[in-house]
Amino acid sequence: QLFLSVLEEMDRQLGKLFDHIHNDAVLADNTIILACSDNGPEKGAGVAGPFRGYKTHLFEGGVRSSLVAWAPKLMADKAKGTINQKSVFSAMDLVPTLLAITETKAPKNASFDGESLPDILLGKSDASRKQDIFFRRPPDRDSFYGVKDLPDLAIRSGKWKLLCEYDGSDALLYDLTTDRGEQNNLTPKHPKIVKELSEKVISWHKSMPPDDGPQMVSNTKKK
């Protein structure tokens, strides 16, 4: 009941925003509105469709977010009202992409983890970001929603998604172009890819500021 109330109020407030823009010729021609969800549903409060997992999981159901882009005067006509299910686009890509679309110069010496992908956001391309995306689960969520030992790390590299423990063990490998529900573990068939992606995600993990995840996992398993 509370969730429905929030959605209805959000709909009312967004309606006011759209009416304001439609009634201003200048704004109507040069405005982009983005609506992006939080990642993953809470179990019992939402569903992830064909995707596996919930919030706090590193499976697709826990890390994917919906993104709606509205920009009638800037967007490709063929893309209006359509859904892009091919492009891999990260929230990290939003800042450099919006800077490019608005022709805004970035601060000097600024560096971005994301890529500038204006054609994807404006529906002119179904390409994808080139860089890998890395994930590390919340440190206190090794066991959550009934799963006793969740993967600690994950990497999305092109069509491949690999999940593993901090040391690379218990690897799970999925081809997301044919198995977006992450049901068919291809680890035994592609040992070279598993080794390469495991090394990449472990190296990234070690380069990041440490959290208490490894210690929490160790303590839990000892108990």
N, C-alpha and C positions, 0 to 999 in steps of 0.2 A: 504494500500500500504506500509506504514512504517512497520507494523507488519510483513507482508510477507517478506520484505527486511531483517528484523532482523532474522527471521527463516532461510532464505536461507544462510545468512552469518554464523549463528551458525552452520548450517549443514556443511559448508565448513571447518570451524575451527575444529569441532569435527572429520571430516574426516582426517585431518592432524594428530590429536592425535592418532586415531586408526591405521593409517598407520605406525606411528612411533613405536607403541607398537608391532604391528604384525611383524615388521622387526627386532625386538630385542628379541632373544629367551628367555633371562632371564626375561625381562619385560612381555612377553607374558604369562609366566608361573605363575607370582605372582602379577598380577595387577587387581585391582577392579576399575571399573569406575561406578560412580553413577550419574544419571541425575534426578534431582528433580525439579518439577515445583513450582511456587509460589502458594499459596492457593487461589482457587476460581477464576473464570473469571470475568473480568469487563463486565458489561452489554453492549452489542453492539459490544464487541471485541472478545467474545468467548462464548461457551456454556458449561454447566456442564453435558451434557448427561441426564441420568435418574434422576439426583440429583436436589434437590430443592435449589433455592437461588443463590446468587452471592457473590462476594468479600464483606467483612464486615458483611455478614449474618452468623449466627451461625448454619444455616441449613447445611446439608452435602455438598451442592453445593458451600458453602462459606468457608468450613474448610478443605475439602479433597485436597490432592496434589498427583500428579502422581509421582511414583518413579520407575526408570528403573535401574536395577543392571546388570552389565556385568562383568563376571569373568569366562571365559570358563574353565580354569584349576582348579578352586576352586569350581565351582557350580555343583550341582547334575545334571547328564546327563538328567534325566527325566524332569528337570525344565527348561532346555534351550528352549527359544522361547515361553514359556508359560506365562500366566497371573495368579497371585495369587489374587483371589477376596475374600478370606476367612479371611486372617490374619489381625488383627488390629495391626498396627505398626506405631509408632509416630516418628516424626523427632527427638524428645528427645531421642529416643532409638539408634540413629545412633552412637553417641560417644562411649558409653560402648560396643556396638556391634562391631564396628570397632577395638576397643582396643583388644577385645577378638580374633577376626579373625587374627589380626596382631601380637598377643601374646605380646602386649605392656602393660607394667605395668602402672596403673594409679598413679598419684601423691599421696603421702601419705595424708591421711585425706580427700581425694577428695570424694565427694558424688554426685550422679547423679540422676536427676529426671527421667531419662529413664532407661530401662532394657536392659540387654545384651541378644540379640536374634540372634546369628550368624546363626543358622539353618534356620531361617525364611528368612534372607537376602540372603542366599546362596541356597535357593530353596529346602532345605532338610526337611522342615516342613511347615505345614499350620496352626500351632498353633497361638496364639495371646498373646500379652502382658497381664499381669494379673492385673496391676494397672489401675485404672480409669483415664480417660483423662478429664480435666476441661477446659472450655473456658469462656472468658469474652469478650463481644463485644467491639469494639473501643468506647471510651467514648463519642465521638461526633457523633455517628452514630445510634441514637435511631430511626431515620426516614431516610430511604435511599432506593433508587431505587423504589420509589412509595409505600413502606410499611411504614405506619405512626407510628407504635409502635412495633419495633423489640424486640425479647426476649433479656434480658440482660445477662443471664447466660446459660450455657449448660454443660451437663456431659454425657460422653459415658462410660457405665459400662456393659461390656459383650455385649449382644445383644441389650441392652436397651440404648436409647438416650432420655434424658429429657432436655427440654428448659423451662425457666421460667423468671419471673421478679426478681429484687434484693431481694424482700421479699418472693419469692416462689409462688406468685400468677400467674394466667394465665398459668398454667403448661401445657406443651404438651409432651406426652409420645409416643415414637415410638419403634416398634420392627424392628430393621434394617435388621434382617435376612429375613423378609418377606415383608418389606416395606421400601426399601432403598430410595424411593422418598419422604418419610415423609408426607404421605397423610392421613393416618388413625390414628387419635389421640386416644390412648387407656387409657387416664387418667381416665375416669369413671369406667373402668373395673379393674384397678389395683391401688386402693388408697394407699395400703401399700408400693408398689414400688415407687409411686410418692412421698410419705412422706419421705421415706428413701433417695432417690436420691436428693430431694430438700434440705434436711438438709445437705447432703454431700457437694453439690455445694455451698450453702450459707456459710457453715463453711469454705470452701476453699477460697471463695471470701473475707471473712473477714480476713483471714490469710495473704492475699497478700497486697503489698503496695497499698494504696488507690489511685484511680483516680477520675476524676470529673464526671464520668458517672451518679451516683445517683443525683448529684446536677443539671446536665444538663437536666436529665429526669424530675426532679421536676419543674424546671423553664419552660420547654416546656409545661408541662401539666397545669401549672398555667395559662399560656398565652391562 
